[in-house]
């Protein structure tokens, strides 16, 4: 299976975490951007829902030692 580059995954997770609170302000633009990053995260991780995509992305980042945004909270392992 192809895997997204760690830098791409880290950026996607950080964008998702940034956009999530903004989507609650009823802005159509914020909702669209959140949907776009959610879709891209799912495709990049080979998953179908955002919770699994985030878990998979964080697991891959932990394996590569790349870390993830504020929601990371995981130990780096090789």
N, C-alpha and C positions, 0 to 999 in steps of 0.2 A: 504494500500500500504506500502511495506517495504521502509524504508528510510536509506540511507547510514549514517554511523556515522559521526558526524560533523568534526572530525579530518581527516577522509578520504576525505570528500568534500573539506575541506580547503586545504589539500595537493594537490588535483587534480586541483583546481582553480589556486593555486600558480604555479604548474608545467606548466599548460596551458599558463599562463601569461609569464613565463620564456621562454618557447619554441617558442611562437608565433614570436618574432623578429628573432630568430635563423632560422626559416623555410625559411626566405627570402634569405638565403645565398646559395641556390641551393644544399644543402647537403641532400643526400638521407636519411641519418641517422636521421637528424633533422626532415625531413618531416614524416618519419615513426613514430618517437616518438610523434610528434604532432598529427598524425592520431590516434595513440594508446590512448593518453590521451583524445582526443576529443571523441572517441568511449566510453571510460570508463566513462567519465563525463555524456554522454547521457544515458548510461545504468543505472548509479547510480542515475540519477534524473528522469528516466522514460520519457525522451524526445527524439526527433529525430533530432534536430539541435543544434549547439553549442551555438547560441545566447540564445535560450530558456533554454538550460542546465545551462549556466552561471547565467542567471536570477533566475532560480529555486534554484540553489545551494546557491547563495548569499542570497536569501530570507530565505532558511532554516537555513543558518548560522546566519542570523540576529535574527531569532526566538530563536536560542539556545545561542545567545550571543558569538558565536565563531569567528565572523569577517572573513574577507577574505583578500587576498593579496592586492597589490597596486591598483587594480581596484575596490576595495570594495566601498568606498565612500558612505556608507549607515549608517543610524542611527541604533543602536542596540535597539531592541524592544522585549518585551515579551508578 
